[in-house]
Amino acid sequence: MNTARAGALVPKEGILEQNLKVLVVGCGNMGASHAAAYHNLDGFEICGLVSTGESKVKLNAQLGGGYPLYSDYYEALEATRPDAVCISTYPDTHEAYAVKALENGCHVFIEKPLADSVEGALRVAEAAEKAGKKLLVGYILRYHPSWEKFTELAREVGKPLVMRMNLNQQSQGPKWTVHKNLMKSLSPIVDCAVHYIDIMCQMTRSKPMQVSAIGARLTDEVPEWNYNYGQLQIRFEDGSVGWYEAGWGPMVSDNAFFIKDVFGPRGAVSIVAKKAGAAGNSANVDDHIKTESIKVHYAGLDAAGEFARPDEWIDLTDEPDHQELCNREQRYFLKAIREDIDLTDPTSDAVNSLRIAFACDDSVKTGDIVRLNG
C-alpha cells in the first residue's frame, strides 16, 4: 500500500474527505495506466490489484510494491470491501464484474466496451441506477482537448457531414496476443469502433438510421465465427455518413492506418498526426490518441473560382499523453462521485455506441444492411 498517502484526508471546500478505496481489476495496458493514476493522484487509495496472471506482480513492482495482490476477483471484492472498482479486463467479464461490484455498493469505472452484448450493457446500466452508484465508461477521447476541438470544428463545416476514420494496428508479439485474446469475445469493429462511433454521434447530433459493414478473417488464429478486419458505414437521419475501419494482426498494413477526417459543405477538418501516423506506430497505444495538428480547410471560392481563404493549422498547447488522459478520466470519476454528477447521459451514449457497433457486426456476419430502430 502507498503508505505515504494511505488513509490521507483530502480537503474540499473546507471539508475533509477520506480517500476513495479502489480495487483495480485487470493489470494490463489500460489497467496499469488507471492504477498509476490512482497511485499518484490525491483522493485515491488502491486497496488491491487483481489479475489471473503475473501482470499484477509486474504492476505492483512498478508502483513501488506493497499493494495486496489477488487472482480471484470475487475473493478480492469480499476481502477489500472497496468504495470503487476499476474494471480493465477482457470484455467477456465486464458485465458480471460490474454488476457484482454495484450490488456490493461500489462505484464502477469500466473500460469500453461496457459489456460484450447490448443486453449486458443495459443490465450494467440498470444495476448502477438501482444501486444509486456512479458508472463511468472509459471513453478516453472525451477527455482529450484536441479531440474536443476536432469535434467542435466538425460541427462548423455544415450538414451533411462525411466522417472518415480508421485505426488499423499492425501487431506482433505481446500486442498480437492481446488482440487475439480480445477477439475471443469481440471483433475489432465492436471493441475499437465504439470510440469513433461515439465521436460521430457527437459531431452530427443526429440519429443513426442504418449501418452496413464488411469484414475478413485473415488468419486461422482468429475464432471461426470472428474476423480481424472490419469496415463499417453509418447513415444518419440528417444525411450525414460515417466510415470506420479497424484491422488487427501481423499482416495488417500500416501504410494509412491513422485517418481522422471530416468534411461538409463549408469545408473540412482533419487531424494530421505526422509522428503518430508514421509507419511502425500503428499498435502503439500512446500514438492512438495523439493529434499533433488540426488542419482546417475552407471551401469558399472567390470571384475567380479559387479558394478565398487559405487552410488554417491549429496546434493546441494542451496535448496530454496517454497517461495524462487516464489521469483526467480518474479525476472526473472522483469528481462525479464527490459532487454527485448525473452520469445518465454518458452511460446512455455508451450503450448507444455499443448498439450501433453490434449492428455493424451483424451486418458483417449476415451481409445485410441493418436498419436501426429508436
N, C-alpha and C positions, 0 to 999 in steps of 0.2 A: 504494500500500500504506500502511496505517496505521503509519507508521514509529515512532510513539511506543510501539507495542506489538508490532510485528513481531518474531517470534522470542523474545518475552519468556518468562521462566520463571515458572510459577505454583506456589507451594508447596502441598503437600497431605500432611498427616501427616508432615511432616519431609522429604518427597521433592520434588525439583524436577522438574517435568514440562514438556515442550515444549507450546506452543500447538497446538491441532488445526487443521491447514490445511484450509479448507473451500472447495470450488468451488460457487458459487451459480448455479444453472441456472434461468432464469425470473426476470425482474426486474419483474413486475407487482405487484399489490397484496400478495399473500402473500410473494412472493419478496423484495420490498423490505423488508417487515417482518422477515423472517428475516435478511436481510443487515444490517439495522440492529442486530439482536440480536448477531450475530457481530462487528460493528464495535465495539460498546460494551461487551460482556461480557468479563471476563477468561477466558482459556483458549482463545480462538478467534483465528484469523488467516485473513482472506479471501485466497485466492490467485488469484481470478478471478471475473468476472461474465460470465454468458453469456445472450444473448437474440438472436433473429433480427432484431429491430427496434431502435429507438432507446431503448427503456426502460432499457437498461444504461447509456447515456450520461447520462440524467437521474438515475438512481440513483447513479452514480459521483459526479456533481456534488453530490448531496445528502449523500453520505458524505465529502465533502472532496476527492474526486479522488484519482488515483494508483493505483487498482486496475487490473490488467490486464483488458482487455475482449476478448471473443471472440464471434463469431457462430455458430461451429460447435461443438457440444457435444463431439464426439469428438476434435476437434483440441485443445480446451481440456483435456480429460481427459489427453491424452497430454503436453501441454506443461507442465501444472502439477503433475501427479502428486500429487493431494491425499490427505489422510487420510480425508476425508469429502466427500460430495456432498449438497447440498440441492437437491431437485427440486421446483420450483413451476411447472412448465409445464402445458400443457393435457393432459388425461388420456390422450389417444391416444399420447403419448410416454412415459408413466410406466414401462411395463413394460420397453421397450428401454433406456431411460436407466438405470433402476435395476439391471437385470441386468448391463449393461456395467460400471457402477461397482463392483458387488460382485465381478465377475470380475477387476477390476483391484485388488482388495484394499482397497476403500474401504467405510467405514461409510456408511449412507444414511439421511437424513431426507427423507421424501417427503410431500407434501401429499395429502390424501384427494381422490378415491378412490385406493386403492393401484394400480389398473390399470383399463383400460376393458373388462375381462371378468373373470369369476371364474377362468377358466383362467389368464389372465395374472397375476392376483394370486397364485395358487398357485405359479406359476413364479418370481415375485419372492421369495416366502417361502422356496421351496426353494433358490434361489440364495444367499440370506442364510445359511441353515443350512449349505449346502455350503462357503461361504467362511469361516464362523465369524466373520461380521461383524454389527454391530448394524443392525437395520432398525426405524426408528420412524416410524409414520404420524401425520400431523398432525391428530389429533382434539383440537382446541383446548379443547373443553368439559371434557375430563378434567382440565384444569389450572386450572379456574375454581372457587374455593372456594364460590361461591354455587350453582353447578350441582351440586357435590358435596353440598352441604347439601340442595338440592332433591331429589336422588336418594335421599339418606338418609331424609328425611322421607316421601317417597313409599312407602318400604318399611314405614312405620309405620301406614298407614291401612288395612291388611288386604288380603286377596285375595278375589276377583279385583280387579285394577286396571283402571280405564278411563283411558287416556292420550291426551290430545288436544294436538296440537302442529301449528304451521304456521310458515312463513316465506315469505310472498308478497313479491315485490320489484317495485315499480313503477319500471322503469329507463328511462333515456334517455341520449343522448349516449354517452360512453365506456363507461358501465356496461352499456348495452344492447349495445354492440359486444362486450364481454367475454361477456355472456350468449349472444349469437349464436354466438360462436366456441366456447363450451363445448358448445352444442347441435349442433355438427358431429360430436361423438362421443358425447355422453350426454344424457339427458333431465334435467330439474330434479330429479325424484324419485330418480334414481340419484346424481347429483352431490351434491345437498344432503341427501337423506334419510338417507344413511349416518350422519351425526352423530346424528340423533334416533332412528334405529333402534338405534344403539349405546346410547343413553341408556335406551331402553325395555327392552332386554335386561338392562341393569344393574339397572333398577328391579324387573323381575319375577323375574330369575334363573330363568327358565323357558324351555323350548324353544319356539320359534315353530313352529306346525303348518301354517298355511295363510295365504295372502295373497290379497287381491283389490284391484284398482285401476282407476281410470278416468282418462282424460286427454283433452285437447283441443288441437288445433293452431289457434291464433288469428291466425296471420299467415303469409303466403307467404314471409316472411324466414326461417322455420324449415324445415329439410330436410323433404321429403315424408314420410320414414319416422319423423320425430320429432314432438314436441309440446312446447308451452311452458307447459302447465298440467297438473298431475297430483295425484291424491289417492289415498292408499293406506290399506288396513286390514290389520292383522295380528291373527291369533288365536293365543294361546299355550296351551300344554298345561295350565296351571293355571287356565284360564278367563279370564285377562286379555285385554283387547283394546286395540289401539293404532291411532290415526288420525294421519296426517300429510298436509299439503297444501303444495305449492310451485308458484308460478307466477312467470314472469319476463316482463317486457316493458312497453312504454309503456301498454298497455291494461289492465294488472293493477290491481285495486282495492287501495288501501292503507287501506281502512276498518277491517279487522280482520285485519291480517297477522301480529300478534305474539301467538299463543296458546300458552301453555306451562302445561298444566293436568292434574292427576292426581286422581282420586278413587277411593275404595274404601269398604268397609263402615263404617269408623270415621271417615271424613271426607274432606277434600280439601286439596290443596296446590297453590298457583298462584304462578307468577312474575307479578308485577304491575309492568310496566315502563312507567310513565306517560310518560316522555320518549321512550324508545326505541320505544314502541308508538304514538307520535303520527303523524298524517298527515304525509307528506313525508319520513319517515325510513326507509322500507322498504328502500331499496337502499344504505343507509349501513352499511358493514361494521362500523364501530365500535359501532353500536347492536345488531347481531345477537347479541352475547354479553352485553349488559347485563341485569341482573336488577333492580336498584334495591331491590325489596322482595319478600319471600316471604310470602304470606298462607296461614295455616293455619286451616282450618275444622274444627270438631269436631262430629260427627254425633249425639253422645249427647243424649238428651232427659231432662227431669226428670219428676216425677210429673204435672205439668200438661201435659206434651206439648210444652213449649218447650225450646229449646236450653239445655242445662245449663252450657255453657261458652262464653264469647264467643270470637270469632275472634281469632287472635294474628297480629301483624305482626312479621316478623323483618327487621331492616335490618343486614346484615353490613358491618362497617367495612372489610374487605378486598375492595374492588371494583375489580379490575385492569381497565385499559383494554385495547384490542386489542393494542397494542404490548407491554405488560407480559405478557400471556398468551403472546405469541410468545417473549418473553424466558424465561419459565418453561419452555416446551417445550424450548428450546435448552439451558437449564441441565440439564434432565433428560436430554437427549440426551448431553451431555458426561458427566454422572454415570453413565449406563448404560455408556458406553464405558470410563471410567476404573475403575469398580467392577465391571465385567463382570456387569451386571444381566441376568438372563434375560428377554428380550422375547418369548418364545414365546407367552404368553397374549394380550398386546395385539395381536400380529400375527394370531393366530387370530381374535380379536374383529373385527379389521379385515376379514379375509376373510369372516367370517360375516355382518357387516352388509352387505357388498357383495353377497353371495349373496342375501340377503333382498331388497335393493333391486332387483337384476336380476330376481328372481322377480316383483316388483311390476311392473316394466317389461314383462315377458312378459304379465302379466295385462291391462295396458292394451292391448297390441297384439293379443291374442287374444280378449279379452272373457271369459276363463275364470278361475275360481278356480284358483290354483296351490297344490298341496299340497307341503310341504317334507319332504324325507327327511333323516334324520341331524341 
